[in-house]
Amino acid sequence: MKKLAIIGRPNVGKSSLFNRLLKQRDAITSEQAGTTRDVKKRIAVVVDKEVEILDTGGLDEGCELYDRIKEKSLKAAHQADIILFMVDGKSLPEEEDKKLFYELESMGKAIALVVNKIDNDKMQEKLWEYYEFGTDRIFGISVAHNRSILPLLNWIASELPDSSIVSSEPEMIAVEDEMDGFDAAMRASADEDEFDDEDDDGYFIPEEDGEEEETSIEELEEVYRGIVKEYEPGDTDKMKVAIIGRVNVGKSSLLNALLGEDRSVVSSVAGTTIDPIDETVEYNEKQITFIDTAGIRKRGKILGIEKYALMRTEEMLETADIALLVLDASQPFMDLDEKIAGFVDKNRLACLIVLNKWDLAPKEDYDKIIAEVRDRFKFLSYAPIITISAQSHQRVHKIFEMILKINENYSQRIPTGRLNEVIQAAMRKHILPSINGMNIRLYFATQYDIRPPRIALIMNKPQGLHFSYRRYLTNQLREQFDFEGTPVLFKAKAKKVSKKPQPHKKRSMW
């Protein structure tokens, strides 16, 4: 696939054009110069042709960080087939702009000079100033006002081969929340009078004299056929892995170590990653997309553009499957670490806890550090721990195998019969506690979703499932099945029958 790089000095509108080409808000834009610090990559369709777009950091003279950004931007230009060099049309041409343009032009790539912020006809006059660059491929546009962008798109498409033509845009898939799919499928696959959570006129299955007719797993499974979400082969071969943690714990260094290249800008300046950036790699025939999210500070220290970065980080976590929670083993853990870990719990992500800078931690404190992690992050007790040094690449290679194993567990589906056997055995050990003197009955269990595993418990009184018993069932499942690295979620559902006379009295399976 052909690559297109957007190059230019800070705050000329590169990320805004990047978003426009993608037809969505992705890169963070702001009036503050230099908000893009890493090279972002996305695939877009431009006039029915597919192209990979590289959004680079601003090229500018100055501090060490900008020197590194410039190095990465020029590297992206070398990788690209098409280069858009952007300038600010509200400013007069500068010698530095010309120098950068000529440096890019000497690469022999298809290159266009894009003069942004030509917002109206009066501003059009300023465009003539830029003809002194000596190129006939010059486009005066306004990304903010969507002005004169079509000629630029047509030129980009003309530089792309016919082999890049796509027939249609990718289909947008809506993800159903929590039990919505379960409820809808239940109503579609069963009689509305028999299963209706929203209609309180139905009756629970009668429990006269404690005697009820036996109901087999096979009979109940037949009723619930169709409520389980189906996944096409290969769906679970792709995973999004978010690298999260507070500022300066080594997230970008970890990403670079995982990719084997200096992909994300690494600096001693806290907070150099602003945009969540991602990179997809193939490992053992699986596709892993790493997302390096912005470091999270204490709320009182979140300033300006970092507020938007925090919002983007939270948005990206909503689409992730697995979180690498990076902690600094060389420093005491903070309350902020726990709050960040809360994002994992909130989004029900699979998780691997990464203790970075292990080489800097005192050896005599190793056991104490692990114990403190387990004590502070009890709600992530399912998450395995790996100790690494991103800087020296110590044990980093093991993360790939751990990710694949966690994804396998995250995508695991338990056969219905086996699931009910385990639940039944657990209930024999410890019966369900009664509520207000009424016996709580659990009729049937079925796993209705994966990533994470979600299990529906069909009961006479769903409100009777106490959180402590839910935790007990979770632990019993973990003893029988390998769910390391993934949460296991239960949903209690009521089973109702209609007012129609029942030919026989029913009895719970257990």
N, C-alpha and C positions, 0 to 999 in steps of 0.2 A: 504494500500500500504506500502511495506517495505521502510525503510529509510536507507540511507547511509551517514555517516558523514566523512568529510575529516578534519583531525586534524593534527596539527603540529606547529612548531615554525614559526616565521615570515620569509618570503622570501624563503621558500623551494619549492614553486611552486604549492601551493594548488589551487589558483584561475586558474592557467594555466591548471591544470588537470580538474578542474571543467568545464572550457570552452571546453576542449577536449571531455569530456563525453557528453556535450550538443551539440557538433558539431557546436558551434558558439561562437563568442566573446561576453561574457556577463559581467562577473566580470572584474574589472579593474586590469590589471597586470602592474607591474613596477619593476625596480630594487630597488626601495625604500622599505625598510622593513615596514610591518604593514599597507599596503594599504587596506586590508579587515578588517573592524572593527565590522561588524555585521554579523549575521548568515544569509546567503542567501539560499533560497530554490527554487529548480527547479525540474521539472519532466523530466527524460531522459529515453531513450530506450537503454539498454545495451544488446547486443546479443539477440535482439527480446524480452527482458523482461523489464517491466516498473519498475522504482525505483525513489523515491524522494531523491535528492541529497542535502546535507547540506554543504555549504562552510563556514567555520568558521574563526574567527580572529586568528592571530598567538598567540601561547602560549609562554609567556616569563615572566621573572621576571622583576620588575622595577616599573614604575610609576603606579598611581592609575588606569589610563585608561586601562593599560594592565591587571591589576588584574580583572577588570570588564569583559574584553574580555575573559580572561581565564575562569571565572565563566560561561559565556555564552557558550563557546566552550565545556566545560565539561557537561553542561546541554544538549547541542545538542547530545553529545556522549551517554548520558543516554537515550535519546529519540530514538536513532538510533538502527537498527538491525545489521548493518554492519559498521565497522570502518576501515578507511584507515589512518594509522599513517605515515605521510610523513616526511622524513629527507633529508638533503642535502648531496648527495654522494660525493661532492667535499671537504667536511669537515670530519674530523675524528669523530667517535662516541663520544658523551659527556655523562657524568653521568646524566645530566638533561634530555637528550633524553630518556635514559633508565628508569629513574624515572617516566616520563610521560607515557611511553609505558606500564610499569608494572601497573600503576594506571588505565589505560584504559583496559588492559588485565584482571584485577581483576573484571571487570564488567560482565564477562562471555559472551560477545558478539563475533560474528565472527569478527576477527581482522587480518589485514595484515600489515606488515611493508613494506612501499613503499619507496625505495631509489631512489630519483630523481637525474637528472643531470649526469647519466651514459651515456655520449654522444658518446663514442666509445669503441673499444675493450680494449684499454689501461686503460680506466677508470673502466672497468669491474673488474679489480683486486681489486679496493677499495671496491667492494661490499662484499668481504669476511670479511672485518673488522666488518661488521654489523651482522654477524652470531653469535657474542657473545651476542646478545639480547636473544638468546635461542629459537627462533621461526623458524619453517620450512616454514611458509607462508611469504616469503620474495620475493619481486619483484624489480629487478633493471631496471629502465626505464629512458627514456629521453623524457619528454613531448615536449620540444622545437624541438627535432629532430624526434618525433614520433617513437621512438625506443623501441621495446620490450613491447609495451602496450597491445597487443592482449592477452598474458597469463593472465595479470591482469584482463582484461575484462571478459575472460572466467571464472576466479575464482569468480568474482562478480556474474556472471550469475548463477554459480553453487550454490550460497548461496540464490538465489531467488526462490520462489516456482513456479511451473508450472502455477498457476493461474494468474501470472503476465505477461504471454506471451501476446503480442499484435500482431494483424494480419498485420498491416501496420502502417507506420508513419503518423502522422497527415498531412492532405492536406494543402499546403501553399495557402493562399488566397491573391490575389493581389487586392489592394484597388485602385480604379480609382480616379484620381485627379479632383477636381472641376467639370467641365461640360463634361468631356470626355465621361462618360457613357451616359449622356443626348444626346450628339451629335451623338454618335454611334447608340443609340437606335432610335433616330429621323430619321437617314438615313436609318435604317433597316425597320422602320415602315411606312415610307412615300416615295413617288416617288422622286428619286434623283434629277429630274429636278425641283421639287416643293420646296424642302428644301435642300439648299446647301450653307453652309456658306463660303466655300472655293472657290466657283465659282461666280465671279462677273458678269457673263453674264445674270443672272436672273433679273427679274424686280420686284420692290415692287408692292404690290397690287394697281392698279390704283385708283385715287381719283378724277374722272371727275365730275366737277360741284358740288363737295361735296356730291354726291349721291353714295352710295354703297349698294349692296344687303345685307340684314340682314344675319348674320351667327350666329347660335345658339351655346350655350355652348355645347349642346349634339353633334353637328356636329364636333366642334373643338376637343372635348374630344375623339371622335372616331378616329380622325386623330392622336392624341397624345397617344393613347392607347399603352402601352408597354414601354414608356420612363421612367416610375417611377420604381425605384429600389424596389424589393420585399424583405421583411425580413421574415425569418421563425419565427414561434411562439417561444418565449423564447430568441430570439436574443437580445432583449432590456432588458432582465432580468439580463444581465451581464454588469458590468461597471468597467472601470479603473479610479481610482481617484488619481491624482498626488498631493502630498503635496509640495508646493513650497514656497520659500521665501529666504531672505538673511540669512546669517549665524546668528545663535544664537537667532532666534526669537521664538524657541520652537517647531520646526517641529517634531523632534523625540519624544519629550514629548507628543505632540498631538497624534502621532501614537500609543504610548504606552497606552495613555488614551483611545483611540478608541478601541484598542484590549483588554484592560483589563489585560495586562501583560507587563512585562518589556522586550519588544521585541527588540527595537533598543537601542544601547548604548547611554545613555544620560550623558553628562559631561558638566562642565562649560567651557571646552576648545572649542573655536569656531571651527566649521568645523569637528566634529568627525564623521559625516556621509560622507563617500567618495563614495561608490557604491550606486546607487539608489537601494533600497531593496523593496520588495513587500510582501504583506501578504493578503490572500484571506479569507473573512469571509462571512457567510450567515446571512442575516438579512431580516426578513419578506419574505422568499422564494426568495430573490434576492441575487445575487452573487456580492460582492463588493471587488475589488482588490485595496488595498491601495499601492501607490508607494511613499516611503519617499525619496525624491531626495536630492542630495548634496546641501548644502547652497551655495549661490552665493555671492561672494565678489565683491568689486570694481575691475575692470579689472587689475589695476596696482598692486593689492595685490594677484592676482591669481598666485600661484607658483607651479611648478613641477606637481605632480600627480593631483592637483586640476584642471588643464587645461583639463585633460582627464575626470575628474568627471563632469565638466561643459558640455563637449561634450556629455557625457552619459545622463546627465539630459535633454539636449535639444532633444536627440534621444527618450528618454522615453516619453517626452511630445507629440511627434508626434503620439504616439500610445494611448494616454490618451483620455478619454471622458470628464472628469470633473476635474477642478483644485480647490484645496483649497488654496487660496492665503493667507498665514499667515503673518500678520503684528504685530509688537510689539506696543501695545497701550500705553505702559509706556514710550515710547521715541518718539521724533519728527520723522516724516516720512522723508525718504531720496529720492533723485533722483533715487537711485538704486532700491528702491521699485517700482517706476514707470517703470523702465526698465524691471524688472522681470515680472511685470504685463503685459508688452508688449508681453511676450512669450504666454500668454493666448490668447491675441488678434491675434497674428501671427498664432497660431494653431487652431483658431476658436473653442476654448473649452468652454463648459459650466463652470460656475464659482460660487463659494461661497467665499466671503471675510470673513476671520476669524480674528477678532481682539483679539489676545491672550494677556495674562497678564493684563486683564481688572481689576483684583483686585488690581493692582499696580497703576492704573491710578487715578488721583485726581477726585473725584466725581463731582466737579464743572466744570470739563472739558469734561464731557461725551458728551454733545450736540456738543461742539466745535470739538471734535475728529471725530464724525460721519460726520459732515459737511465738515471737511477737506478731509476725505476719498472720499466723493462724488465729491468734487471739484478737487482733484488731479487725480482721476481715472474716469474721465468722460466717457472714452471709455469703461468702464465696468459698465455703468449705469444700465445694466440689471441684475447685480449680487446682490443678497441679502447679508446682513451683519449679522453676528452673533458675539456676544461678549462672550468670554470664559476665563477660566483659565485652561490651560492644567495641570498645577501642582496640583491644587486642584480638578480637574475634573468638575469645575463649568460649567454647561450647555453643556458639551461635548456630552451628550447623545442625545441632540436635533439635532446634526449634521447628524445622520443617517437618520432621517425622512426628513431633508432638502435635503440630497443627493438623496433620492428616488424620492422626488417631482421634483427636478431639472432634474433628468434623465427622468422622465415621460414627462416633458415639452420639453426636448432635443430630445425626440423620437416621439413627437407629429406629427400627420399627419392631415392636414385640408382637409375635403371633397372639391373636386374641385368646385362644385356649390357654396358652402358657401364661399370659398375663393374669387371667382369672384364677389359675391355679395358685399363683404367688399371692394374689390378694386374698384368696380364700384361706390359704395357710397362715397369712398374717393375722387374719381375723380370728382364727382359732386360737392363736397365741394370746391375743388381746382383743376382746370383743368391743364393738362400737359402744361407747357410753350412751346411755339413754338421755333424753332431753325432756324435762318436765314430766318424768315418769313414763314417757312413751318410748317404746323400742325403736331404734334406728335400724333400718334395713338397707343393705346395699345389694341390688339385684344383679348388676352387670357392670363390667369395666371394658372399655375399648379405647385404643389409642387412635385419635382422630387426626393427628398432625405430627409433623416432625420439624426439627430445626427451630425451636427446641421440641423434644418429645412432649406432647400434650395428651393427657388421658382423661376421658370422661368417666365419671362414676355415677351410674344411674341409681337413684335412691328414693325412698319414700319421703324423707325429710332432708333435703340438701343442706338446710341451715344447721343440721345436727352434726355436720362434719367439722369438728373442732380443729383449729390450726395445729395443735399438738398431735392429733391423730393423723392429720395430713403429713406432718413431718415424719411420723412413725412409718407410714406407708412408703414414703419416699426412701427412707433408709432401708426398708425391706427390699424394695426394688433394686437399690444400688448393691445390695448383697448378692442378688441373683443375676444382675445384668451389669455390663461395663458402661456406666454413664459418667466416667471420670471426665471432667472438663465441661459438662453441660448441665444446666438446670433441668429438672423434671417438674412439669406443671400438672396440677390436678384441677378439674372443673366438676363440681357436683351439680347434677341435673336431676330434676324431678321426673318420675314416670307417672303419668296419669292415665286413667281410663275414663271412658264416657259414662253417662248416666244410664246407657242402655243396659237392660238386665243381663247379668253374666250367667252363661249356662253352667259354669263350674267356678268354684272358689279358687282363687289363685294363691300360690305360695311362692315365697322368694326362693331363689336357687340355693341360697346359703341359710 
